[in-house]
């Protein structure tokens, strides 16, 4: 661990998120975890699969409708988040990127399965990578989450 400018310990540990779900609640959780871990000095690596990858590729991160599984409570939660001025997913991701500690990856197989073009991912992800290579690069991560 190294010390950073009097602001407390800077860990340089890897914080890895396997982002699968594209529901707003899941995307919001990915974004808040990424920005928080980056702010704490962790190197954050997020690999995108299925619906999460689709939402990123289509620049559809800020549709705040919660999944139907929330039932009648969904619109109430959405209203409370709006009233609280919760940051948008895209703003949280941008903030995490500004730290220089966030890297977004697209799973190469998922890109093929979802028929996503390189143009759709330009400026969205840092790299399209095979899962075995991603696992090798993040094998020593302190934290690994599947969302």
C-alpha positions as CSV (number, residue, x, y, z in Angstrom):
1,X,0.0,0.0,0.0
2,X,1.2,3.5,-0.7
3,X,0.2,6.7,0.9
4,X,-1.4,9.4,-1.2
5,X,-1.0,13.1,-0.5
6,X,-2.3,13.0,3.0
7,X,-5.7,11.8,1.9
8,X,-5.3,8.3,3.4
9,X,-4.1,5.0,2.0
10,X,-4.2,4.4,-1.7
11,X,-4.6,0.8,-2.4
12,X,-3.8,0.2,-6.1
13,X,-5.9,-3.0,-5.6
14,X,-8.0,-4.3,-8.4
15,X,-11.8,-4.0,-8.0
16,X,-13.5,-6.1,-10.7
17,X,-17.1,-6.1,-11.7
18,X,-18.7,-8.6,-14.1
19,X,-21.7,-6.6,-15.3
20,X,-24.4,-8.8,-16.8
21,X,-27.8,-7.3,-16.0
22,X,-29.0,-4.2,-17.8
23,X,-31.7,-3.2,-15.4
24,X,-31.4,0.3,-14.2
25,X,-30.9,-0.8,-10.6
26,X,-28.0,-3.1,-11.6
27,X,-26.4,-0.4,-13.9
28,X,-26.7,2.1,-11.1
29,X,-25.1,-0.3,-8.6
30,X,-22.2,-1.0,-11.1
31,X,-21.7,2.8,-11.5
32,X,-21.8,3.6,-7.8
33,X,-19.4,0.8,-7.0
34,X,-17.0,1.8,-9.8
35,X,-16.9,5.5,-8.8
36,X,-16.6,4.7,-5.1
37,X,-13.8,2.1,-5.6
38,X,-11.9,4.5,-8.0
39,X,-12.2,7.3,-5.5
40,X,-10.8,5.0,-2.8
41,X,-7.7,4.4,-5.0
42,X,-8.6,1.0,-6.5
43,X,-8.0,0.2,-10.2
44,X,-11.5,-0.7,-11.4
45,X,-12.1,-3.2,-14.2
46,X,-15.7,-3.7,-15.5
47,X,-16.4,-6.3,-18.1
48,X,-19.8,-6.1,-19.8
49,X,-22.0,-8.9,-20.9
50,X,-25.5,-9.4,-22.4
51,X,-27.9,-6.7,-21.5
52,X,-25.4,-4.5,-19.7
53,X,-23.2,-4.5,-22.8
54,X,-26.2,-3.7,-25.0
55,X,-27.2,-0.8,-22.8
56,X,-23.7,0.6,-22.9
57,X,-23.4,0.1,-26.7
58,X,-26.7,1.8,-27.3
59,X,-25.9,4.7,-25.0
60,X,-29.0,3.8,-23.0
61,X,-27.7,4.1,-19.4
62,X,-30.0,6.8,-18.1
63,X,-33.4,5.3,-18.6
64,X,-34.4,5.3,-14.9
65,X,-37.3,2.8,-15.2
66,X,-36.7,0.0,-12.7
67,X,-37.4,-3.6,-13.7
68,X,-41.0,-4.9,-13.5
69,X,-39.9,-7.0,-10.5
70,X,-40.2,-3.9,-8.3
71,X,-43.9,-3.9,-9.0
72,X,-45.8,-0.9,-7.7
73,X,-42.8,0.2,-5.6
74,X,-40.7,0.9,-8.7
75,X,-42.2,4.3,-9.7
76,X,-42.0,5.4,-6.0
77,X,-38.3,4.5,-5.8
78,X,-37.7,6.3,-9.2
79,X,-39.5,9.4,-7.8
80,X,-37.5,9.4,-4.6
81,X,-34.2,9.0,-6.6
82,X,-35.3,12.0,-8.8
83,X,-36.2,14.1,-5.7
84,X,-32.8,13.2,-4.1
85,X,-31.1,14.3,-7.4
86,X,-29.3,10.9,-7.6
87,X,-26.5,11.1,-10.1
88,X,-27.2,9.5,-13.5
89,X,-25.4,6.3,-14.4
90,X,-23.5,8.0,-17.2
91,X,-22.4,10.8,-14.9
92,X,-21.1,8.3,-12.4
93,X,-19.2,6.4,-15.1
94,X,-17.8,9.6,-16.5
95,X,-16.6,10.6,-13.0
96,X,-15.0,7.2,-12.4
97,X,-13.3,7.6,-15.8
98,X,-11.9,11.0,-14.8
99,X,-10.0,9.4,-12.0
100,X,-8.0,7.4,-14.5
101,X,-8.7,4.3,-12.6
102,X,-11.7,2.8,-14.5
103,X,-11.4,0.6,-17.5
104,X,-14.4,-0.8,-19.3
105,X,-14.2,-4.0,-21.3
106,X,-16.6,-5.8,-23.6
107,X,-16.6,-9.6,-23.6
108,X,-15.5,-10.6,-27.2
109,X,-18.0,-13.5,-27.4
110,X,-20.9,-11.3,-26.2
111,X,-20.0,-8.7,-28.9
112,X,-20.4,-11.5,-31.5
113,X,-23.6,-12.9,-29.9
114,X,-25.3,-9.5,-29.7
115,X,-24.0,-8.5,-33.2
116,X,-22.5,-5.3,-31.9
117,X,-20.2,-3.4,-34.2
118,X,-16.9,-1.9,-33.5
119,X,-18.4,1.5,-34.2
120,X,-21.0,0.9,-31.5
121,X,-18.3,0.4,-28.9
122,X,-16.0,3.2,-30.0
123,X,-15.5,5.6,-27.1
124,X,-17.6,3.3,-24.9
125,X,-15.2,0.6,-23.9
126,X,-11.4,0.6,-23.6
127,X,-11.1,-2.9,-25.1
128,X,-12.9,-5.9,-26.5
129,X,-11.3,-8.8,-24.7
130,X,-11.8,-12.6,-24.4
131,X,-13.0,-13.8,-21.0
132,X,-10.0,-16.0,-20.5
133,X,-7.6,-13.0,-21.0
134,X,-9.7,-10.8,-18.8
135,X,-9.7,-13.5,-16.0
136,X,-5.9,-13.8,-16.4
137,X,-5.4,-10.0,-16.1
138,X,-7.6,-9.7,-13.0
139,X,-6.6,-13.0,-11.3
140,X,-5.1,-11.1,-8.3
141,X,-8.1,-8.8,-7.8
142,X,-9.0,-8.1,-4.1
143,X,-12.7,-7.7,-5.0
144,X,-14.7,-9.5,-7.7
145,X,-18.5,-8.9,-8.0
146,X,-21.1,-10.3,-10.4
147,X,-24.0,-7.9,-11.1
